[in-house]
Amino acid sequence: MNEALKAHLEFFEELGIDGVRLEPEWRARGEPSEPIEPLEPNEPKIALRVIREELGADCSRCKLHALGRTQVVFGVGNPNADLMFVGEAPGADEDIQGEPFVGRAGQLLTKIIEAIDLKREDVYIANVIKCRPPGNRNPEPDEVEQCEPFLFRQIDTVKPKVIVALGKFAAQCLLRTNDPITRIRGREFTYRDAILIPTYHPAYLLRTPSAKRDVWEDMKRVRAILRGE
């Protein structure tokens, strides 16, 4: 099959179109008997796909593309989610699988999500940086500068009610602050038409289980906001 045609058919399949009809009446060039509703350009699923394509499969906007990353890790989840999680950057497992939060920290995040009566597929998950920094070091300012516009577009497309910033780096980056996570955790911020709640990163909880109580308090607040309480 022609590769271009194959790509178009795969795209239509994602939109829920099961196939094409071959009968002559379906191939007539006349005006349709009923108007065809056009696709909305701002439909979140399509908009996220456009952003992903603009980012590119082999992005080279910053130096991370030459420092050992395997692939770009864009984002995953419900494009219409009320709840969005934003982490720092992909780790080793994420770099291999191409999906945010799939390692041990990701497994813990899934449990945190389930603890507030949601499933992983109900939320949207992304990172500030889309490529793994070498040795899992903190992203550098020039890397953030190139990558964060794509995160902002993800947020503006999904339009979540609540954003949970996971860990110091994500919270500081989104809030443009140098305050430590211990100072901003437990507070609520208005951010791009959402409520932003900073909390500890799941990887930190693996090292410091005693902090799980604080995260649970944060997540109970998230649940209450989502329920309109």
C-alpha positions as CSV (number, residue, x, y, z in Angstrom):
1,M,0.0,0.0,0.0
2,N,1.2,3.5,-0.8
3,E,2.8,4.9,2.4
4,A,1.0,8.2,2.2
5,L,-2.4,6.5,1.8
6,K,-1.6,4.1,4.7
7,A,-0.8,7.1,6.9
8,H,-4.1,8.8,6.0
9,L,-6.1,5.6,6.7
10,E,-4.4,5.2,10.1
11,F,-5.2,8.9,10.9
12,F,-8.9,8.4,10.0
13,E,-8.9,5.2,12.1
14,E,-7.8,7.2,15.1
15,L,-10.7,9.6,14.6
16,G,-13.1,6.6,14.8
17,I,-13.7,6.2,11.0
18,D,-13.9,2.5,10.4
19,G,-13.2,2.4,6.7
20,V,-14.2,3.6,3.2
21,R,-17.0,2.6,1.0
22,L,-16.4,1.5,-2.6
23,E,-19.9,1.6,-4.0
24,P,-20.4,4.0,-7.0
25,E,-22.9,6.1,-5.1
26,W,-20.4,6.8,-2.4
27,R,-17.9,7.9,-4.9
28,A,-20.1,10.5,-6.7
29,R,-18.7,13.9,-6.9
30,G,-22.0,15.7,-6.3
31,E,-23.0,17.7,-3.2
32,P,-23.7,15.5,-0.2
33,S,-27.4,15.1,0.8
34,E,-26.5,16.3,4.3
35,P,-23.8,18.8,5.3
36,I,-20.7,17.2,6.7
37,E,-19.6,18.6,10.0
38,P,-16.0,19.8,9.8
39,L,-13.4,18.7,12.3
40,E,-12.8,21.3,14.9
41,P,-9.2,22.5,14.7
42,N,-9.1,22.9,18.5
43,E,-10.4,19.4,19.3
44,P,-7.9,18.3,22.0
45,K,-6.9,15.0,20.6
46,I,-6.1,16.4,17.2
47,A,-4.5,19.5,18.7
48,L,-2.1,17.4,20.8
49,R,-1.2,15.3,17.7
50,V,-0.4,18.6,15.8
51,I,1.8,19.7,18.7
52,R,3.6,16.4,18.8
53,E,4.2,16.5,15.1
54,E,5.6,20.0,15.4
55,L,7.9,18.9,18.1
56,G,9.2,16.2,15.8
57,A,10.3,12.6,16.3
58,D,14.0,13.6,16.4
59,C,13.9,17.1,18.0
60,S,17.3,18.9,17.9
61,R,16.3,22.3,19.4
62,C,18.6,21.8,22.4
63,K,21.8,19.8,23.1
64,L,20.0,16.9,24.7
65,H,19.4,15.3,21.3
66,A,23.2,14.8,21.1
67,L,23.7,13.7,24.7
68,G,22.4,10.1,24.6
69,R,18.6,10.4,24.6
70,T,16.8,7.6,22.9
71,Q,13.6,9.3,21.9
72,V,11.3,12.3,22.6
73,V,8.8,11.6,25.4
74,F,5.8,13.8,24.7
75,G,2.8,13.1,27.0
76,V,0.1,10.5,27.6
77,G,-3.4,10.3,28.8
78,N,-6.9,11.8,28.4
79,P,-6.8,14.9,26.2
80,N,-9.9,16.1,28.0
81,A,-8.6,15.5,31.5
82,D,-9.6,17.6,34.4
83,L,-6.4,16.6,36.2
84,M,-2.9,17.0,34.7
85,F,0.4,15.9,36.3
86,V,3.7,17.7,35.3
87,G,7.0,16.2,36.2
88,E,10.6,17.2,35.5
89,A,12.0,15.1,32.7
90,P,12.0,11.5,31.5
91,G,14.2,8.9,33.3
92,A,15.8,5.8,31.9
93,D,12.6,3.7,31.7
94,E,10.7,6.6,30.1
95,D,13.5,7.2,27.6
96,I,13.2,3.5,26.5
97,Q,9.4,3.2,26.4
98,G,8.6,6.7,25.2
99,E,5.9,7.4,27.9
100,P,6.2,9.6,31.0
101,F,6.2,7.9,34.4
102,V,6.5,4.2,33.6
103,G,9.3,3.2,36.0
104,R,9.1,2.7,39.8
105,A,8.2,6.3,40.3
106,G,5.5,6.0,37.6
107,Q,4.1,2.9,39.3
108,L,3.8,4.9,42.5
109,L,2.1,7.7,40.7
110,T,-0.5,5.3,39.3
111,K,-1.3,4.2,42.9
112,I,-1.6,7.9,43.9
113,I,-4.0,8.5,41.1
114,E,-6.0,5.4,42.1
115,A,-6.1,6.6,45.7
116,I,-8.3,9.5,44.7
117,D,-10.7,7.3,42.8
118,L,-9.3,7.9,39.3
119,K,-7.4,5.7,36.8
120,R,-4.2,6.6,35.0
121,E,-6.2,6.9,31.7
122,D,-8.4,9.5,33.3
123,V,-5.6,12.0,33.7
124,Y,-2.9,13.6,31.4
125,I,0.8,13.2,32.3
126,A,3.7,15.2,30.8
127,N,7.1,16.6,31.7
128,V,8.7,20.0,31.5
129,I,11.5,18.5,29.4
130,K,10.7,15.9,26.7
131,C,14.2,14.3,26.5
132,R,16.2,12.5,29.2
133,P,19.1,14.6,30.5
134,P,22.3,12.5,30.9
135,G,22.6,10.8,34.2
136,N,19.1,12.1,35.1
137,R,20.7,15.5,36.0
138,N,18.4,18.6,36.3
139,P,17.5,20.2,33.0
140,E,19.5,23.3,32.3
141,P,18.0,26.7,31.5
142,D,18.6,26.6,27.7
143,E,17.0,23.2,27.6
144,V,13.9,24.4,29.5
145,E,13.7,27.5,27.2
146,Q,13.4,25.4,24.1
147,C,11.1,22.7,25.5
148,E,8.6,24.5,27.9
149,P,6.6,26.2,25.1
150,F,5.4,22.7,24.1
151,L,4.3,22.0,27.7
152,F,2.4,25.3,27.8
153,R,0.6,24.3,24.6
154,Q,-0.2,20.9,26.1
155,I,-1.7,22.6,29.1
156,D,-3.7,25.1,27.1
157,T,-5.0,22.3,24.9
158,V,-6.0,19.9,27.7
159,K,-7.4,22.7,29.8
160,P,-7.3,20.8,33.1
161,K,-9.0,22.1,36.2
162,V,-6.1,21.1,38.4
163,I,-2.4,20.8,37.6
164,V,-0.2,18.9,40.0
165,A,3.5,19.9,39.8
166,L,5.5,16.9,40.8
167,G,8.7,17.9,42.6
168,K,10.9,20.9,43.1
169,F,12.0,21.4,39.5
170,A,8.5,21.2,37.9
171,A,7.0,23.5,40.5
172,Q,9.8,26.1,40.3
173,C,9.7,26.1,36.5
174,L,6.0,26.5,36.3
175,L,5.7,29.1,39.0
176,R,8.9,31.0,38.1
177,T,10.2,30.8,41.6
178,N,13.3,29.6,43.5
179,D,11.4,28.8,46.6
180,P,12.1,25.2,47.9
181,I,9.3,22.7,47.5
182,T,8.9,22.6,51.2
183,R,7.8,26.2,51.2
184,I,5.4,26.0,48.3
185,R,3.9,22.6,48.9
186,G,0.5,22.7,50.6
187,R,-0.5,25.9,48.8
188,E,-2.7,26.6,45.8
189,F,-1.8,28.8,42.8
190,T,-3.8,30.1,39.9
191,Y,-2.0,29.0,36.7
192,R,-3.2,29.3,33.1
193,D,-6.9,29.0,34.1
194,A,-6.2,26.0,36.4
195,I,-5.4,25.5,40.0
196,L,-1.8,24.4,40.4
197,I,-0.8,22.3,43.5
198,P,2.8,21.5,44.0
199,T,3.7,18.3,45.8
200,Y,6.6,15.9,46.2
201,H,7.9,13.9,43.2
202,P,7.1,10.1,43.4
203,A,10.8,9.4,43.1
204,Y,11.3,11.4,46.3
205,L,8.7,9.3,48.1
206,L,10.6,6.2,47.2
207,R,13.5,7.6,49.1
208,T,11.5,9.3,51.8
209,P,8.4,7.3,52.6
210,S,7.5,9.6,55.5
211,A,6.6,12.3,52.9
212,K,3.7,10.2,51.6
213,R,1.4,11.6,54.3
214,D,2.0,15.2,52.9
215,V,1.3,14.0,49.3
216,W,-1.9,12.3,50.5
217,E,-3.1,15.6,52.0
218,D,-2.3,17.3,48.7
219,M,-4.1,14.7,46.7
220,K,-7.2,14.9,49.0
221,R,-7.3,18.6,48.2
222,V,-7.0,17.8,44.5
223,R,-9.9,15.4,44.8
224,A,-12.0,17.9,46.6
225,I,-11.4,20.6,43.9
226,L,-12.3,18.1,41.1
227,R,-15.5,17.3,43.0
228,G,-16.4,21.0,43.4
229,E,-16.1,20.8,47.2
